[in-house]
Amino acid sequence: MPAVKRLAATTPHLDAALFVAPGHEQLQAARPAAPSSHAPRILLLYGSVRERSYSRLASEEAARLLQAMGAETRTFDPRGMPLPDDAPDAHPKVQELRQLAAWAEGMVWCSPERHGAMTGIMKSQIDWIPLADGAVRPTQGKTLALMQVSGGSQSFNAVNQMRILGRWMRMLTIPNQSSVAKAFLEFDEAGRMKPSAYYDRVVDVMEELVKFTLLTRDVSPWLTDRYSERRESAEALSKRVNQRAL
């Protein structure tokens, strides 16, 4: 039986014209002839504006590690960021954040845990990054690493919440994550992270982020290509082409 007829017989609800079974050939076809050779571009966001912000210090330590691994990093300063919907999209801080999100191939989100959750400052930054900006999805297919700092014992509430958000933003959130307990004890007066198992975990997370970014950045359009969206686009195109009057 021909493949098309067999497909129709076994899965009658599939649109055979839009269905593509993932395979090695498709993966190879998705790879560019000349793989990207530039440094991985990583954006870091942190969730506190205190003068001595441990989430900022942790993200600065992460940036140093990323740079040592060959990545290019940029860090967004959330000071002056308006609440979501409390200012137009044209606000300079909003535009800065969105331009950085478009530039990045991967991100690091680092939040303090406050009242058992990520901070409002962290959530506001994520909320200002749109799921879609015109025809562009600023975060889809990009890698994401998660970190949190806590004032008390080790917790994973903030990273778990951010993992849900990363999935919602259609990001490739790496398996590893970092949670630094009693962060006030883990940084010296100069703001550098002290040697510890917590520091080693941050190294692990950044290493994994760079690996995943290198592995996926050239094929992220293929990885995030979805049957449902292909079908939706085809239906929209058909309606537009076949409409009789405007």
Secondary structure, DSSP 4 states (H G I P E B T S, - for coil): --HHHHHHHH-TTS-TTT-----HHHHHHHS-SS---SPPEEEEEE---STT-HHHHHHHHHHHHHHHTT-EEEE---TTPPPTTSS-TT-HHHHHHHHHHHH-SEEEEEEEEETTEE-HHHHHHHHHS-S-BTTB-SSTT-EEEEEEE-SSS---HHHHHHHHHHHHTT-EEEEEEEEESSGGGSB-TTSPBPSSHHHHHHHHHHHHHHHHHHHHTTTHHHHT--HHHHHHHHHHHHHHHH-S--
